[in-house]
Amino acid sequence: MQVQFNSDSSVMGTENVAERIEASVRDKLARFDERLTRIEIHVRDENGAKHGADDKACTIEARPRGGKPVGVTAKASKVDDAARMAANTLAQRLERHFGKEGRHGHDPRPDKVM
């Protein structure tokens, strides 16, 4: 599973922050490793230099093999908290996504062709 980290200039885009968040997300989504091709993590500060409650946002998009992307966004006052909340929500969504696939015993329905 490939992980791509992106941040805007207003979030501390240092290597330490990127490594810490990437490691946290990898750890949370490790059980889906064989079923995902790529994870994209985007962190940003919603209001730049101004301070405010829940102004840090993290969007995580997972790309299942042969399926449509699954994405979530979470906001918090700290970028690490936003990433943790987004990873938790994504893990729940992937659990449902892959659980449904397994219960039906067949590949997901292909897109309709018109």
C-alpha positions, 0 to 999 in steps of 0.5 A: 500500500502506497501512502501519499502525504500532502499539506498546505503551507499553513500547516507545519509541513515538516518531515516530523509531522508527515512521518508521525501522521503517516505512521498513525494512519498506517497503523490504524489501517494496517488490517486493510493493507492487502486490499488497498492500493493507495492512501492519500492524506491531506492536512490543512489549516482552514483559516490560516494565520487566524486561530480558532477552534477545530480549524485543522482538517484532515482528509484521507482517501483510500483506494480499494483494489478494483473499487471506487475510492472511499474518503473521509474528512475530520476537523479538530484543533490539532492536526494530529487529532484531526488525522486520528479521527479521520483514520478511525472513521475511515477504518469503520467505513472500510470495515463496512465496505469490505464486510458487505463485499464478503457477505455477498460472496461476489465481486462488487457490481460493475458500473452500469454502461449506457 
